[in-house]
Amino acid sequence: MSRGSGLVDELRSIVGDDRLRSGAFDTALYSRDSSLLRGDASVAVLPIDADEVRRIVEVCSAHGRPFVARGSGTGLAGGAVPVGDPVVIVLTKMDRLLEVDVEDRIAWVEPGILNLDVSTRLKEHGLHFAPDPSSQSVCSIGGNVASNSGGPHCLAYGVTSAHIVAMEVVLPDGRVTTLGSLDPEPTGYDLRGVFVGSEGTLGVATKVAVRLTRNPPDVRTLLLDFSSVSDGAATVSGIIAAGVVPAALEMMDRPAVEVVEAFVHAGYPTEAAAVLLVEVDGPPEACDAEVEAITAVAHEHGVRSVRLAADDTERELLWKGRKAAFGAVASVAPDYYLHDTVVPRTRLVEVLDQVYEIAERHDVQVINVFHAGDGNLHPILSFDAREDGVLERIHAAGEEIVRASLDAGGVLSGEHGIGIEKRDLMPLMFGPHDLELQDRVRAAFDPHGLANPDKVIPSGSRCGDLAPQHVPDGAWV
């Protein structure tokens, strides 16, 4: 599909020269996300408000041109990678906190506002936005909505969908509507729930009403270390079985601890085979009881030591280590690849053993950092893309890890989404009828297939005359 001077001129009339990007250098910045995939962004526009988004989508619809909404580009599944020569609608300039209702604990925000900025700006009110992806200092609320992001604290507080009340959305034909409602009991179908996690395939969110959570009166953070991964995993199951649901329950293996400690110097025990980072919050008395219960379970499973953060400074340092894990991997090799499958907690050890075996067989290094409480694995395959043949080994290992997870009763993704990366693996989890039904929902919003085409649903599942599916030439770096 050609760029089309008429299309570009119409887009320029909306955003001006200073917020339109069509040069090769500029558009290359918008041709990929944080996955290994890259596409071709021939033109990108940076709207500053909902009306500009509406007008941009109307132009795309009139020209039959696909479009893809993009936030900070931190996605890990290729969800924002432009496929099919779309217009890239970059929402980073729409970053305002529009309205706060402290009493009802609701805030209206624009999609480009950063996740952590919401909580930082509401700290004076004793409120925060609970979903906390590891990239929360740079990822946007719009991106969180698109992929239904989670984070360490989703164990107790739930993923993004539990914290989105309503959204103003520009549909693929340019119409503007509101999905969801501030009413305690909204009527009709839950179209808000349909949109959250749809990865930009149903339209563009331009305003989001987020549910706010009160800051807990007390927080306790523990670091437990073990001489074996199986002891750590058994402790995870034991904590939940004891009736304790921590705010967060994270696990790292020895390779992860080693690279994180060298990078952050958080005081992690590098000789441990595995560590658990456990956090509880609530009234002080409840926190005391849960710390005691967690410690008892850990000792039943051979914990080497239990460290309780002495103050907020130590607590923040421990969390800095966990959330800097992906960045720390760069000290091992310049590139990494990961999936985010979810497996039953009772089968964590079994699947982790398979992950180690798969990585060894394909001669790739694996570093395991994951949300242990809900079984959301994040095996990081570390490599140097300049090495001949390494990408083939990396992708073969990645697919085997996905298959092992699904064979154990797991699912494809816990929070990163499907995008392009896992699109063709969808039939491993869904039958033809399931996939067609999903595509029918998509077609109800977008009958012409203009919104983020060729994502999520694999070829052969389509129910309408949508654009042919493909991955751009040279898509894998």
N, C-alpha and C positions, 0 to 999 in steps of 0.2 A: 504494500500500500504506500503510495507516495506521500510526501509530506504535505503538499497542497498549499500554495501561497494564499489562496482565498481563506482557508481555515486559519492559517497563521495570522493573517491580517485581522480577521475577526477576533481572534484571541488577544491580539495586541491592542485592539480598541477597548478591550475590557480591562486589562491589567497594565497597559503601557509598555514601553520598551524596557524599563528598568526591572520589571517583574516577569519577563518572558525570556526563556533560555532556548536558543536553537543552535548555537555553535557546538562543534564537536567536543571541545574541552568541557564546556558547561554541562552539556547533556550527559557526558560520561559519568558525571557525579551522581546522576539519577538513574543510571542503567543497572544498578544492582542494589541489594541489601546486604546484610551481614552473613548470608549464606555463601555457598561456592558458585552460585549462579549469576550470570549477567545477561542482560538483554540489550535493547536498542531504544533509547529515549530520544526520539528525533526532535521533540519539542516539549518543554516543561513550562508550566505557569505557576505563579505563586500568588494566589488570591489572598486578600486581607479580611474578607468577611463572607457571610453566607450568601449574600446577593451575588457576589462575583462568582462563587462556586456554581450557583444556579445558572447564571448566564453562560459560564464555560460549558457546563453539561448540556445546555440547550444547543450550543454551537456544535458540540460533538454529535449530539443526536441528529441534528439537521444534516450533518455531513456523513452520517453513518460511521463515524470514527470512534473506535473504542477509547476508553480512558481508564487510568488507574490512579487511585488516591494513594498518596505517600505521606508518611509522617517523618520520623527521624531516621528511618532506614536501618533500624536495629533488628528487624525480623530475621529469623534463622531458617526459614523454609522457602524462600523465594517468593513470598506473597506479594511483595511490592516490585518485583522485577518486571519491567515492561515487556510484554509479549504481544506481537501483532501490530507493532508500530502505533501504540496508543499515545494519546496526550497524557502526560504525567501531571497530575494536579497535586502540587506540593503544599501541604497545609501547615508548614512550620511557622508561618507569619500569623496564623490564627491561634494565638497563645494566651488569650485573656481569661482571667477569672471573672466571669460576668456578674454573678450574683450569689450571695451566700445567705441561707436561712439557717441560722444557728439553732433556733428552737426545734425545727423539724429535721435538722441535720441533712440538708440538701444543698448542693452547690451546682450552679450551671457554669460549665466551662467550655471553651472552644477546643477542637480536637488536637491542636498543635501544642497545647500546654504540656509541659513535662510532668511525668508521674510524681516525682519527688517534690516538684515545685508546689503542687496542690497541697501536700501535707505541710510543707514549710510555711506557706502563706496562711495556713489555718491553725498553726501551732498556738497562736495567742488565744484562740477560742477553745483550746483543749480538744481539737478534732484532727482526724487524719483520714486519708484514703487508704483503705486496708490492703488492696492488692499491691505487692511489692516485688516485681520482677528484679532479677539481679542487675538489669540495665536501667533501674528506675531513675537514676540520675540523668539519663539521656533519652529514654523512650517516652513516647507521647501517649496521652490518654486515648487519642484516636486509634493508635496502633494497638493499645491494650484492648479496646473494644473489638477491633478487627479480628484479633487472634484469640480473644477470651483468655488473656494472660493470667498467670497465677503468681507464683513467687513463694518464698519460704513460709510466709504466714497464711497461705491459703488453706493449710491443714485445719486451722480453727475457724478462719474467717471466710473461706470460700474464694473462688476465682472471680474474675471481673464481672461476670453476669449477675452475681449476687449483689453487686454494688452499683448497678446502672438502673436508674428508675425510668428515664425517658430520654429520647433523642429527637432532635430536629434533623431530618434526613432529606437530601436531594436525591430523588429517584432517577433512574437512568434516562427518563424522557424529559427531565428538567423540572418535574413537579416537586413541590416542597410539602412534606407532611411531618407529623409528629408521631413517633412510635412509642407506646407506653404512656404513662400518665403519673402525675403526682398524687392522684387519688389513692387512698389505702387499698381499695379493692377495684382496680380498673375493670371495665367491662370489655367483652369481646376477646378475640384471640390474642395471645401474647406475641405480637409481632416484634416487640422489643427483644424478646428472647430469641426470635428467629434471626434478627439482624446481628446481635452480638455473636462474634465468632464466625461470621460469614465471609471474612477476609476480603471485604471490599467488593464482593460479587453482587451485592443487592443495591448499591448506591453509595452515597458519600455522607457521612455524619458531619454536620456543621456545628451543632451544639449538643452537649451531653449533660444530663442531670445525673450527678454522681451522689450516691449515698455516702454519708460521712460516718465515721466510727469514733466514739469517744476514746481519748487516750486513756489507757488503763492506769489505775491508781498505783500499781506496783508491777515491776518486771524483774524476773530472775533469769539469768542466762548461764547455762552449764556447758562445760566442755568435758566429754567423757572419752577416754581412749582405750583401745582394745588391742590385744595381741593377734586377733584374727578378724577378718571381715565377717565371718559367720557369727561370731560373738556379738559384734555390733548390730548385725541385722536381727539376731534373735532378741536383742534388747529392745529394738524398735517395736517388734510384735508384742513383747512383754509389757511395755509401757502402755500400749493401747489396750491390751487385755486386762490390765490392772484398773481400767476405767479412767485413765488420765489421757486427755486429748490436749497436748501442748499447743501453744500458739505456733510453734515451729519445731521441726524435727528433721535436721539435715545430716547427711553423712558424706564423708570424704575418705577415699582410700589413701594408702601411703604415697603413691606418686603424686596425688593431688596435694596432700599435706606438705610434701617436700617443696613443690614449686610455689605453693601459696606462702609458706613460711619464708622462703628466700626472697619473695617479692614484697611481702607486707610486714614481716617480722611481728606477727601477732602472738608469738609464744606457743604455737602449735607444737606438739611433741612429734618430731620427725621420725622417731624410732617406732611409732605406733603403726600397726597394720591398718587401722581404721579409727576415725574419730567421729563422734556424734556431737553436733551443736544443738542443744535443746533449750527452748525458751518457753517459760510459762508467764502468764500475766493475770492480773485481777487484784482482789483485795489481798493485803499482806498475809493474812492468816491462811488464805487459800493457797497462795504461792508457797508458803512454808510447807504446807501439807503435801503439795505436789512435788516439791523438790525432794522431800523425804521419801515419797513413794518412788520417784524416778531413781533416786540413789539406791534404794533397796533392790529394785529390779536389776539395775546395772551390776550390783555386786552378785546377784544370783547368776549372772551370765559372764562372770570373770572380768569385770572392768579393772583396768590397771590403775586408773586414778580418776577422781571426780574433782573438777575445778569449777568453783562458783565465782563468776565475775564480781569483783569487789565493788565496782561503781560503774557509772555510765561510760566513763572513758575506756575502761577495760572491756565492757560490753560492746561498745562501738568498734573497738579494735578487732574483737573476735568476729563480728559481723563483716567488718571490712575485708578480713581474710576470705570469708566465704563468698562474698559478692565480687571479689576481685579475681576469682578463680580463672575465669575465661581469659582475662587480660594477662594473668600470670603465666598461662600456657605459652605465650609468645616467647618466654625465656627458654623454652625447650625447642620449639620449632616455629617457623613463621606462619604456619597455617594450621587450622583445625577444622574438624567436621564432626557434627554430632546430631543424633536423633533425640527425641524426648518421649519415648514410649512409656507407658504406665503398666506395671505388673502388680498382681496381688502381693501384699506385704509378705504373706506366708511363703511366697516363691522367690523372694528377693535373692537369697543365697544361690539358689539353683540357677537363676538367670544371670547373676553376676559371674558365676563360674563359667557359664557359656560365653559371656562377653570376653573374659580373659582368654579363653581357649580360641575364640574366633580371631581376636587381635593377634595372638601369637602365631596362629596358622597363616594369617595374611601378612605377617611381618610388619605390623604397625603398632605404634605405642598408644596405649589407652590409659586415660586418666578419668577416674569415676568421681563425680560430684553430683549429688542428687537429693531430691526431696524425699527422704526415706519414709516420712510419715504417711504419704499417700502413694508410695511406690513409683514415683515419677523419676525415671532414670535419665541421666544426662551423660552418657559415655562420650568423652572427648577423645577423638582420634586425632592425634597430633602428627603433623607431617610437613615436608617441604615440597611444595608443588613443582619445584624445578627438577625434582628427581624423576627420571624416566620410569614410567609405568606405575608411579605411586597412586595416581588418581584412580586407576582401575582397581587397585587393591583396596583403597579407601572405600570406594562405593560398594565393592563386593562385601567387605566387612560390615559396612553400614546396613546393607539389606539383610544380611544374615542375622544381625542383632535385632532388627525389626521382626523378622520371622520368628526368632526364638522368643521374643516378648509376646507375640500374638499366640504362639503355640502354648504359652504358659497361662493363657486366659487374659492377656493384656490388650491394650488399645494402641493405636498409631501415634497419638499425640496427647500430651497433657496440657500444653500451653503454647507451643510454638506455632501450631496450625499445620495445615497440609500444604498449601501453596503449590509450587511445582515439584518441590523435592520429594514429597510423599504421595503426590497425586496418582501416579501409576501403581502405587501399592495399595490403593483403596480397595481393590477387589479381594485382597487378602482378608479384609475385615467385613466388607459388605457384599451382598449378593446383587445380581443384576436388577432385581426389582427394587431393592433399597436404593441403589444408585439412581435409578430412573426417577423414583419419588423425590429424591433430593434435587435432581435437576428440574423437576416440575415446579418445585418451590422457587428455585432460582428463576425459571422462566416466567413465573407469575409476576415477579418484580421487574424482570429484564428480558422481555420476549425477543429482543434483537441481539442479545449477548454482547452488549457494549461495555459493561462494567467489569473491569479486571478479567478479561477473557483468558481461557485456557488454564484456569486455576481450579484446584480442589477436585473437580469431577473429571475422571479419566475419559478418554475417547471411547466411543461405543456406548456411552450411557445417555446420550442426549436425546431429548424428546422432541425438540423443535429444530428449526432450520437455523442453528447458530453457526458462528464462524468456525472453520476447521481448526482443530487443536494441533498445536505444535510447540516445540521448544526451539528458541532461536539458535541458528548455527553458532557454534563456538560458545554455547551457553555455559559450559563448565570451565572454570578457570584451571 
